[in-house]
Amino acid sequence: MTDQGRGPGGRAALLQRAVDHFAEHGIGDTSLRALAESIGTSHRMLLYHFGSREGLLAAVVEHVEVAARANLAEQRADAEPAGDPVARTVREYAQAVVAPRTGSRGVAST
């Protein structure tokens, strides 16, 4: 694996290229072989890094979710009045109460 997954053929680079491809073309019933050809790799590299098509799709969804959550958090921080101690205290309290029950994703565990 190149540069611990961050090089041109590494996991992170392949994942980003897959995300970009799916954003432009949709997921549909795209095979690993077709995707690999489109993003300039082999289907064996996709299997090596993600295990299966389902594993790749799960990684794509997780990647997009993490990026969306970070974007929302940034927007919320920008919209919050600077130095509002009440808002900050309420937010920190809510995070402390909710996080142990839901895990770090903010979604209730089952």
C-alpha positions, -999 to 999 in steps of 0.1 A, spaced: 0 0 0 15 33 -10 21 59 17 -1 40 42 -32 44 19 -27 80 10 -7 77 -22 -21 78 -57 -31 42 -55 -38 41 -18 -72 35 -1 -79 72 6 -71 82 -30 -92 54 -44 -121 62 -21 -120 99 -31 -119 90 -68 -148 66 -63 -168 93 -44 -161 117 -73 -171 92 -99 -204 83 -81 -212 120 -76 -209 126 -113 -224 94 -127 -245 79 -99 -241 45 -84 -266 24 -102 -254 -11 -108 -218 -1 -116 -195 -31 -113 -161 -29 -96 -145 -36 -130 -163 -7 -147 -156 16 -118 -119 6 -116 -115 13 -153 -132 46 -150 -110 58 -120 -78 44 -133 -71 14 -112 -78 -24 -112 -108 -41 -97 -83 -62 -76 -71 -30 -59 -106 -21 -50 -111 -56 -36 -79 -53 -17 -88 -20 -1 -126 -25 4 -132 -62 3 -163 -61 -20 -186 -37 -39 -207 -35 -7 -176 -26 13 -167 1 -11 -202 15 -11 -202 15 27 -169 34 27 -183 59 2 -214 65 23 -193 69 55 -169 93 37 -198 114 24 -215 114 58 -183 125 77 -178 153 52 -214 164 54 -213 164 93 -181 184 93 -196 209 69 -228 213 90 -207 217 122 -187 244 105 -218 262 93 -234 260 127 -202 274 144 -202 302 119 -238 310 125 -235 310 163 -229 344 179 -193 347 190 -188 346 227 -223 335 236 -216 316 268 -251 303 272 -253 288 238 -218 272 242 -228 258 276 -261 243 263 -243 228 233 -215 213 254 -241 199 279 -262 184 251 -232 168 235 -221 153 269 -255 139 276 -262 126 240 -227 112 231 -226 84 257 -260 71 245 -255 75 208 -218 70 202 -198 96 184 -220 97 153 -251 112 170 -273 84 159 -291 63 185 -275 28 189 -297 -3 187 
